[in-house]
Structure formats: C-alpha cells, structure tokens
Amino acid sequence: MTIAAVERYLFDLKNDVLLQEQLASSPDLTFQGYDLTGRERSALSTGDLEWLWLAGVHPLLLAPFSRFLGISASDYRARMGKLAGLRTITSTAVSAPGDGDPR
C-alpha cells in the first residue's frame, strides 16, 4: 500500500488548480506520475472516503478532497462519523533544543 503516494496526490490536488480541473474532466489522467495501486486509484475515482480513511489517509487531506467530489461538509462529517473509533491517530511531540520543553 502506498498511502504516501495517495497523500501526495491529495496534497497536490488541493494546491493545483489545473489538477483540479483535470479531476473533473479526466480523473484517470490525474493519477499519472503517482505510484498508486489499483485499489487506491479506484477509491480516489469513486470517492471511497471510508476506504481511504481506514487505509490511513490523513483527514486534513480527505476533507478538501471530498469538496472536490461535491460532497457537502455535513455529508462528509456523517460519513466519517460512522468510522469513529475504527482508527487511532497518534502524534509524537518533537521539540527543538532550547525551546523550553523539558523533554
């Protein structure tokens, strides 16, 4: 699974107007240059947000992607809400030397 490639695609999509326009007209062409599996391409093409979430894609990339697909914020929240508790996101605090953090 290449979740990093999926996240790179979603990041680029969020920031590239030409890629956004291409998504609307020729979705398969937008995947060129990204090392995506067939399942990942399928999930992106069909808007399978649930599969993408469970596969590990960060929600801050999924939310804007859902808007490109025409999914309202309320529908997005409802769909993601059904997945509550099925995946845990953890974060490790990293501090720079001398920033006052005692760790």
Residue pairs with C-beta under 8 A, 6 or more apart in sequence:
1 37
1 40
1 55
1 56
2 35
2 36
2 37
2 40
3 55
3 56
3 57
5 34
5 35
5 36
5 40
6 34
6 36
6 40
6 44
6 52
6 55
6 57
7 57
7 58
7 61
8 34
9 30
9 31
9 34
9 36
9 44
10 57
10 61
10 62
10 64
10 65
11 61
12 19
13 19
13 20
13 23
13 30
13 64
13 65
13 68
14 61
14 64
14 65
19 30
20 68
22 29
22 30
23 30
23 68
27 44
27 45
28 41
28 45
31 41
31 44
36 44
39 51
40 55
42 48
43 51
43 52
43 55
44 52
44 65
47 66
47 69
47 71
49 62
49 65
49 66
49 71
49 76
49 79
49 80
50 79
50 82
50 83
52 62
53 59
53 62
53 80
53 83
53 87
54 83
54 86
54 87
56 87
58 89
59 80
59 89
62 76
62 80
63 73
63 76
66 75
66 76
67 73
67 76
71 79
93 101
93 103
95 101
95 103
